[in-house]
């Protein structure tokens, strides 16, 4: 196979969706939920599952996480 002869697949970060701020926020939130799932599963000694982790994270952490994230992205001097 000769390099450059096949159409190269673009990663999500290179596509329109990957450049969308809404999609980036979704990915960041998903990463936090997965982190929460891992931590809570370790505490429980078993996998708690994504749905339980999602609901728990939303109830306990989402508002604070979003507020802190907004603060990070505000221009300085506001």
C-alpha positions as CSV (number, residue, x, y, z in Angstrom):
1,X,0.0,0.0,0.0
2,X,1.4,3.4,-1.0
3,X,1.1,6.1,1.6
4,X,-1.4,8.8,0.8
5,X,-3.3,6.7,-1.7
6,X,-6.2,5.8,0.6
7,X,-8.6,8.4,2.1
8,X,-7.4,9.0,5.6
9,X,-10.0,8.9,8.4
10,X,-10.3,12.1,10.4
11,X,-10.5,11.9,14.2
12,X,-13.5,13.4,15.9
13,X,-11.4,16.4,16.9
14,X,-10.7,17.2,13.3
15,X,-14.4,17.0,12.2
16,X,-17.0,19.7,12.6
17,X,-18.4,17.9,15.7
18,X,-15.0,17.8,17.2
19,X,-14.7,21.6,16.8
20,X,-18.1,22.3,18.2
21,X,-18.0,23.8,21.7
22,X,-21.2,22.0,22.6
23,X,-19.6,18.6,21.6
24,X,-16.4,19.5,23.6
25,X,-18.6,20.3,26.7
26,X,-20.4,16.9,26.2
27,X,-17.1,15.1,26.1
28,X,-15.7,16.9,29.1
29,X,-18.9,16.1,31.1
30,X,-18.8,12.5,30.0
31,X,-15.2,12.2,31.1
32,X,-16.2,13.5,34.6
33,X,-19.0,11.0,34.8
34,X,-16.7,8.2,33.9
35,X,-14.2,9.4,36.5
36,X,-17.0,9.5,39.1
37,X,-18.1,6.0,38.0
38,X,-14.6,4.7,38.6
39,X,-14.3,6.3,42.0
40,X,-17.7,5.1,43.2
41,X,-17.1,1.6,41.8
42,X,-13.8,1.4,43.7
43,X,-15.6,2.5,46.9
44,X,-18.4,-0.1,46.3
45,X,-16.0,-2.9,45.4
46,X,-17.9,-3.5,42.2
47,X,-18.9,-1.8,39.0
48,X,-21.9,0.5,39.7
49,X,-22.7,1.0,36.1
50,X,-22.9,4.1,33.9
51,X,-26.5,5.0,34.6
52,X,-26.2,4.9,38.4
53,X,-22.9,6.9,38.1
54,X,-24.6,9.4,35.8
55,X,-27.6,10.0,38.0
56,X,-25.4,10.2,41.1
57,X,-23.0,12.7,39.5
58,X,-25.9,14.9,38.2
59,X,-27.4,15.0,41.6
60,X,-24.2,15.6,43.6
61,X,-21.7,17.4,41.3
62,X,-23.1,18.7,38.0
63,X,-24.2,22.2,39.1
64,X,-20.8,22.9,40.8
65,X,-18.9,21.4,37.9
66,X,-20.7,23.6,35.3
67,X,-20.3,26.7,37.4
68,X,-16.5,26.1,37.8
69,X,-16.2,25.3,34.1
70,X,-17.9,28.6,33.2
71,X,-15.6,30.5,35.5
72,X,-12.6,28.9,33.8
73,X,-13.8,30.1,30.4
74,X,-14.8,33.6,31.2
75,X,-12.5,36.3,29.9
76,X,-10.3,37.9,32.6
77,X,-11.4,41.3,33.9
78,X,-15.1,40.4,34.2
